[in-house]
Amino acid sequence: MKTRQLPVLIAALTAGALLAACSGGTRAGGSGGGSKTLTLASVDQGSVEDVVKAFEKANPGVKVRYTTSGADQYQQQIRTQLASGTAPDVMSVWPGNGNPGATVVLAKPGYLRDLSGQPWAAKMPDAIKTVAQYKGKTYNAIFGQNGIGAVYNQQAMAKAGLTPPDTWTSLLAFCKAAKAKGTPAFALGNQDNWVTQLVLYALVATTVYGPDRDFDQNMQAGRATFARSQWATALDKYLTMEKTGCFQKDPLGTTYEASQALAASGRTLGIIQGNWVIALLKGKNPQGTFTLKALPATDDPSQTLVPAAAGAGYGVNAKAKNPQLALKFVNFVMSPAGMTLFVKKQGGLPSLPDTGYSADPSLAELSTFIGSDRTVPFMDQRWPNAKVQQTMLSGLQEIFSGQSTPEKLLDEMDADYKAGS
């Protein structure tokens, strides 16, 4: 939920025969078990490629066989690969406990190597360290922070003569004006089910956590539920946006890849996503300028909060065929050079201080929100199991297809939450 990210948040992540078929590239470099060959599975499409090149350059003779894939594909298969002993040496791992590829979910059965002794582990800020750990040990090399918001195509906005809205009322007016000009406000790729959560998370940040910053603790204590909270309000606002015409036609028939093309080309004015999408948009439109702004959910801009949290990092397979090279890679990712390369390419923010990195201007507002403590974690990172998110993702698709209702979805999420870990 990237997420980034940021997410992820981001749930739904996976890779089939991760080293066989996927939507990214594969680099061959000798046998998978060779001392100079590392196997890697990543969801950081558009950014890990440059990191791999830099790592190989810094380590002459080393070759990285890597695959990249979308979140849904990756999440569905990584557990199977780990259980069968066919997983790569290094793999994308999400913070917390919210999805099948998350830190706790993979560390609990012993699939990940303990990284607590690595030089960067003790330097991670507490907010990031807590979601990189399981039972006090660090298993996830989290290199960046991500945020979720509205990413605008500045050239398309100028052509439409519109500016980013900062209140809920002006957001709906913005959507109506964009639709009237023949250019929908936002691209939405709900065919990939992990995408369905992002608009909702952006709205939940303000509607739920604005009045109750302790909502997660209240949920854990049994004092709050999804169904009888402002989650219902946020979900209603999500559907109001859809009915108002904020999105292009047929979001369920639009993939994440296709939604990027819409926003990058100016066929929509933007896209509601994690900041990680900015690099992908620039890849599709190198001349374009893209800026992330908070998505408003009330008519008081001072109340707006942004989902911002640790993004996906990298874990080392506890049964890696080349464990020393795997450690060298994650340490490179967490070095100032590796981290800066990653977050610059993704349009993110580094997880460690003192990297010497200057944030991209597109993230100025996100940086301000983080600096002024106007952010909340990606919601799933604090849920007790991955089932809650999976139910939410499939349920949102069913709502968009008319097969379910908001009330039914929130009740189902409550049932899964109460089931615990």
Disulfide bonds with the S-S distance in Angstrom:
Cys175-Cys246 2.07
